[in-house]
Amino acid sequence: MKGISSTDGCAARNKCPARNKCPARNKCHARNIGAAGKGVGAAMSAILLEGRPVADRVLADVAARARALSDRGLTPGLGTILVGDDPASDGYVRKKHEACAAFGLASSDVRLGSQADTDEV
């Protein structure tokens, strides 16, 4: 069709004279594919994903692996360096160290002022 190219898309998207035959259809006439590719308005069911059971399994695995390493004389752990005094970052780092303590991991925390340069870090 004249004026329509597969690389340009349609200039007049909603007034395309060949709307269903447009070679640039995927570019100019985006379609919303719903459930199972049945189109807009197709019924979809919500699936509730329970994160806590997954997290519990992951953390139990971490604890078991930490014990296995400790039994071999190795001390697994986490080290953090926090530059500055952002409260959100502080809370995040604090929770990581609490998790280490709860699951038998060593942890060390270094705090540097907000003016710390690359060499200091």
Protein Blocks (a to p, Z undefined) as FASTA:
>chain_A
ZZiafklopfblmlcfklmlofklmmmmccdddehhlaghiacddddddfklmmmmmmmm
mmmmmmmmmmnopacddddddedjdfklmmmmmmmmmmmmmnopacddddddfkbcfklZ
Z
